[in-house]
Amino acid sequence: MINNQTKGTQIKILKKNSTKTIPDQPNWSCIIRNYLSQGSHREALVLYNQIPCRGAYLLGLVPLVLKACASSSDLTYGKSLHTEVVKKGVDFDVVIGTSLITMYAKCGDIVDARKLFDYMPDRNVVTWNAMVGGYIRNGDVKSPSGLFERMSVKTTVTWIEMIDGFARNGDLVGARSLFDQVPLELKNVVTWTVMVDGYASKGNMTDARVIFEMMPQRNFFVWSSMISGYCKLGEVEEARAIFDRIPIRNLVNWNSLICGYAQNGFCEQALEAFGSMQVDGFEPDEVTIVSVLSACAQLGLLDVGKDVHQMVYDKGIKLNQFVMNALVDMYAKCGDLTTARSIFEGMCYKNKSCWNAMISGFAIHGQCSEALGFFRRMEESNESPDKITYLSVLSACAHGGFVDEGLEIFSKMEKCELAVNIKHYGCMVDLLGRAGRLQDAYDFIKRMQMKPNDVIWGSLLGACRVHFNMDMAEKVMEEVNRKDYRADSGNDPHSLLLSNIYAASDSWEKAESMRMVTMNKRLPKTPGRSSVMPLST
């Protein structure tokens, strides 16, 4: 932290005929570095503007201020600084030139970065690395390949940038080819880790495991990369086996495991690991809290969630956007919508995840009017609804009987050109079916842009049972019995449902006939289940 004495230091500019001394000259570079280390990039830029006679410190300060521009993606400020160094005649300095290239590239202006690179009279290996990394960061692996071949000197950083770039852009073959070409003296633990992470992030855990087992030494990141990679594939037991092999664990390793458990629905194990982590002496951070709150939300453990919320305050954990979203989601899913709404309303910035948490929370707990109201508010905000938003609000419309509103919202979704999936269609069939508009539901299914599945037809059949409409039920069964709509498993569970519809309508002969068909097919009578599509979060 910047102490009060340093922050309070002021430059005394004396009158024209006074002695021109500047007492207590602060170390501007040190102050700006402190700001950068704290992530206070905007404050660093403001401070730089306030420095008197800053031309004398230009060479030392400009690279730091350009770093602040890059981190805050402030291209306008960066270009202004570029103009300043040109006027002062220091744009030919290799350090400043390299910093400008990095700034332009990180701000997405790769064209100006390359112009500056070609303009520089002197370039060192760091400059070349900055240009190569800039291309890769902007998703271009072809252009840096040409630069890479022209480089007379390649450092470990050069190889790592290239391998990571190819891997992140999906060219694992190219990444592996580069990895195999790295000179032995330059192949350090980071080089190995980048290759492992490249495979793991793309779900290729077989090759990731091969490289991982070959590593002469391992850092904490590669262990976490392997854990996360297995968890993404749902192979939680393999992830745990890797975790158990870690000789010295750190918080990142624990977070990878807890997050993996929560994302795969192993919520009890996530909470158990959270307890074990604390027993081992590790304090949770924001990443831990988000994963644990997710586990509480999935299990409906409101009391545990409240304890975690209190822990955030007791331990001084930063209430960033992710933690706030997780708190809203936990309280909403656990049914404490009052607290969820209180946190939501107190947030300065609300992203899609936060809006979705509130809308789905209202929908899940039957407060359908509130869900619709929040959807309208979201439309009026700067955040546009996404597929999850529409799924939640359509479910609310179905449960609340808001047919016209549901049809209007679904029409909006199609106009927004969002990809409508089978769950959205299921909500609409459920909406129309609950309202007794069975013919409309049938016509809707026939107009679907994808093949309806058993859940879609089952939803309509369930509505036929509720409204005692045997004619529509038989019509649906004709569709279900077509080869195109027959379930992949070969089962025909809708015969049982149709039998129940006949029985409810006192058509006992037809009911018995359908049961005989079911018995002949040797279908087990499965327990009843809702045909309503589950909400995703």
Sequence and secondary structure as in RCSB ss.txt:
>XXXX:A:sequence
MINNQTKGTQIKILKKNSTKTIPDQPNWSCIIRNYLSQGSHREALVLYNQIPCRGAYLLGLVPLVLKACASSSDL
TYGKSLHTEVVKKGVDFDVVIGTSLITMYAKCGDIVDARKLFDYMPDRNVVTWNAMVGGYIRNGDVKSPSGLFER
MSVKTTVTWIEMIDGFARNGDLVGARSLFDQVPLELKNVVTWTVMVDGYASKGNMTDARVIFEMMPQRNFFVWSS
MISGYCKLGEVEEARAIFDRIPIRNLVNWNSLICGYAQNGFCEQALEAFGSMQVDGFEPDEVTIVSVLSACAQLG
LLDVGKDVHQMVYDKGIKLNQFVMNALVDMYAKCGDLTTARSIFEGMCYKNKSCWNAMISGFAIHGQCSEALGFF
RRMEESNESPDKITYLSVLSACAHGGFVDEGLEIFSKMEKCELAVNIKHYGCMVDLLGRAGRLQDAYDFIKRMQM
KPNDVIWGSLLGACRVHFNMDMAEKVMEEVNRKDYRADSGNDPHSLLLSNIYAASDSWEKAESMRMVTMNKRLPK
TPGRSSVMPLST
>XXXX:A:secstr
   HHHHH       TTS    TT   HHHHHHHHHHTT HHHHHHHHHH TTGGGGHHHHHHHHHHHHHHTT H
HHHHHHHHHHHHTT TT HHHHHHHHHHHHHTT HHHHHHHHHH S   HHHHHHHHHHHHHTT  HHHHHHHHH
 S   HHHHHHHHHHHHHTT HHHHHHHHHHS GGG  HHHHHHHHHHHHHTT HHHHHHHHHH SS  HHHHHH
HHHHHHHTT HHHHHHHHHH SS  HHHHHHHHHHHHHTT HHHHHHHHHHHHHTT    HHHHHHHHHHHHHHT
 HHHHHHHHHHHHHTT    HHHHHHHHHHHHHTT HHHHHHHHHT S   HHHHHHHHHHHHHTT HHHHHHHH
HHHHHSSS   HHHHHHHHHHHHHHT HHHHHHHHHHHHHTT    HHHHHHHHHHHHHTT HHHHHHHHHT SS
   HHHHHHHHHHHHHTT HHHHHHHHHHHTSGGGS TTS  THHHHHHHHHHHTT HHHHHHHHHHHHHTT   
      S     
